[in-house]
Amino acid sequence: MSIYDHQVETLSGEPTSLKQYEGDVLLIVNTASKCGFTPQYEGLEVLHQKLSGRGLRVLGFPCNQFGRQEPGGADAIGAFCQKNYGVSFPMHSKISVNGPETHSLYAELKKAAPGVLGTEAIKWNFTKFLVDRSGRVVKRYGSSTTPAELEADILPLL
C-alpha cells in the first residue's frame, strides 16, 4: 500500500484521499490544542506559508490519546487553530495513532519510520513524519523537534 492510498476525513468530516498529494513532499503531524507543544502550530504554519509554493504540504491530524489534550469536536479544533495560529494548512478529523483503533495511515507511517529503539508507538502529540515526493517516509521526528529544525531536511526534497 502506498501513502497515497489512504482515505482520511477533512476536519469537516468529508472523506478524501491522500492521492491528491501525490508528487508533493508531506509533513504529517498528530496535533492537539491543549498541549505544551501546541505553539508548534505557529512554526508549522510558517513552513506551510514559506514552502507550499515549492510543493510542501503540511497535514494536521488531531489526536486525543495523550493526556486528553484534544477534547473538542471538529468545529472547536478548527476555530482554535484559526484564531490562535492562523492555520491554513489542511487539518483532518480526529484520529487514533496508537492502539487497536490506529488509523491505517499512522500504522504505515510508524512501520516505515520507527521511533527510538525501534518502537513504533507514537510517544506524544506533535510527532512528525516527513514523506518525499515518491511517497517514501524519510524520517520521523519527536515532539520536541520544532518545525524550524525540519527545514534543512525538507529543502533538499523540494
C-alpha positions in Angstrom: 0.0 0.0 0.0 1.2 3.5 -0.8 0.9 6.5 1.5 -1.4 7.9 -1.2 -3.9 5.0 -1.0 -5.1 6.1 2.5 -8.5 7.6 2.9 -8.8 10.3 5.5 -11.5 12.8 6.5 -11.2 16.5 6.4 -11.9 18.4 9.6 -15.5 19.0 8.3 -15.9 15.2 8.0 -15.6 14.9 4.2 -13.9 11.8 3.0 -10.8 12.4 0.9 -7.8 10.6 -0.3 -4.1 11.4 0.1 -3.9 10.7 -3.6 -4.4 14.4 -4.1 -0.9 15.0 -2.6 0.9 12.5 -4.9 4.1 14.2 -6.0 4.3 16.6 -3.1 6.5 16.5 0.0 4.4 15.8 3.1 4.9 16.7 6.7 2.3 14.7 8.6 1.7 15.7 12.3 -0.5 14.5 15.1 -1.7 17.6 16.8 -3.5 18.7 20.0 -4.9 22.1 21.1 -4.1 21.8 24.9 -0.5 20.6 24.8 2.8 22.1 25.8 3.8 21.7 22.1 0.7 23.4 20.8 2.6 26.5 19.9 4.3 24.4 17.2 1.2 25.2 15.1 2.8 28.6 14.5 6.0 27.0 13.1 4.1 24.6 11.0 2.1 27.4 9.5 5.4 29.3 8.8 6.7 26.2 6.9 3.4 25.9 5.1 3.4 29.6 4.0 7.1 29.6 3.1 7.3 26.2 1.2 3.9 25.3 0.0 4.6 27.0 -3.3 7.5 24.6 -3.8 5.5 21.5 -3.1 5.4 21.1 0.7 2.1 20.0 2.2 1.7 20.1 6.0 -1.2 17.8 7.1 -2.5 18.0 10.7 -4.3 15.1 12.4 -5.8 16.0 15.8 -5.5 13.2 18.4 -6.9 13.0 21.9 -4.8 10.0 23.0 -2.2 11.8 25.0 -3.4 13.4 28.2 -6.8 14.1 26.6 -5.3 17.3 25.1 -7.6 17.4 22.1 -11.1 17.1 23.7 -13.1 19.3 21.4 -15.0 18.5 18.3 -14.1 19.5 14.7 -15.6 23.0 15.0 -13.7 23.8 18.2 -10.5 22.4 16.8 -10.8 24.4 13.6 -11.8 27.6 15.4 -8.9 27.2 17.8 -6.3 26.7 15.1 -7.5 29.6 13.0 -8.0 32.1 15.9 -4.7 31.3 17.7 -2.3 30.3 15.0 -3.9 31.3 11.6 -3.6 27.7 10.5 -4.3 27.5 6.7 -2.8 24.0 6.1 -5.2 21.1 5.9 -6.5 19.8 9.2 -8.3 16.4 9.4 -10.8 14.7 11.6 -9.6 13.4 15.0 -7.8 10.0 14.7 -6.1 7.4 16.9 -2.3 7.0 16.3 -1.8 4.1 18.8 -3.7 1.0 19.9 -6.4 -1.1 18.2 -8.1 1.9 16.6 -4.9 3.2 15.0 -5.7 4.9 11.6 -4.2 2.9 8.7 -2.1 6.0 7.7 -0.4 6.0 11.1 0.1 2.3 11.1 2.0 2.6 7.8 4.0 5.7 9.0 5.0 4.0 12.2 6.1 0.9 10.5 8.1 2.8 7.9 9.8 5.0 10.4 10.0 3.5 13.9 11.0 5.6 16.8 13.8 5.3 19.4 14.9 1.7 19.9 12.7 0.6 17.1 9.4 1.2 18.9 6.5 2.0 16.6 4.3 3.7 19.2 3.8 7.4 19.0 5.0 8.9 22.3 3.2 12.2 22.3 1.5 15.0 20.4 3.3 16.7 17.6 5.3 13.7 16.4 6.1 14.5 12.8 6.7 12.3 9.7 8.5 13.6 6.6 7.4 12.0 3.3 9.2 12.5 0.0 7.6 13.2 -3.4 7.5 9.4 -4.2 5.6 8.6 -1.0 8.6 7.2 0.9 8.7 8.0 4.6 12.0 9.7 5.0 12.2 10.5 8.7 10.3 10.6 12.0 10.7 13.5 14.4 9.8 13.6 18.1 7.6 16.2 19.7 10.4 18.3 20.9 11.8 18.8 17.4 10.5 22.2 16.3 9.1 22.9 12.8 12.0 25.3 12.2 14.5 22.5 12.7 12.9 20.5 9.9 13.5 22.9 7.2 17.1 21.7 6.5 15.7 18.2 5.8 12.7 19.4 3.8 14.5 21.7 1.4 16.5 19.0 -0.5 13.3 17.1 -1.1 11.5 20.0 -2.8 
